[in-house]
Amino acid sequence: MAVVFQVARADHKQFSGHLENAATMGRPLLVEDIDEPFNDIISRFAEQVCMKQGQWLVKIGDKELKAADGFRLYLTTRLARPQLTQSQVMPAYIDVVDFTLTEDAITDQLLSCIFQHDKPVSSCPSS
């Protein structure tokens, strides 16, 4: 069975309706082209999605709706290397996947791999 995604923009006037529909129908919601600072938008969504008594709830305005199985929230951006600070509380249910492919990003990843596997050279005994 094919998964039906709903696609919306966070700045759309009907966004709350899209979020409510996806949550109650158990459909994934893809929020595209987020162009504001990621920490702000993640904070906003983290406040809207919470778990109480083992059930995922979505807050929309004054309502708390049970999120049906299958509800997922995906955020996309065209920002190159969005800045995420660790001082911001990142809920455990949020994963960040950065598909940005730049020379700097590749260099950072390669250096990280090298430093993880590189062993310090012990000094040679002096004669």
Number of C-alpha atoms within 10 A of each C-alpha: 3 4 8 11 15 15 16 19 17 20 13 10 9 11 15 16 13 19 26 20 17 24 25 17 15 18 21 21 23 20 20 16 15 16 14 12 13 18 17 12 15 18 14 11 15 17 13 15 20 18 11 8 6 7 13 17 20 22 19 15 8 6 10 15 16 20 24 16 14 14 18 15 18 13 19 17 17 12 14 12 14 15 10 14 10 8 7 11 11 16 13 6 8 12 9 10 8 12 12 13 10 11 9 10 15 12 11 12 11 12 11 12 11 11 10 9 8 9 8 7 6 6 6 6 5 4 3
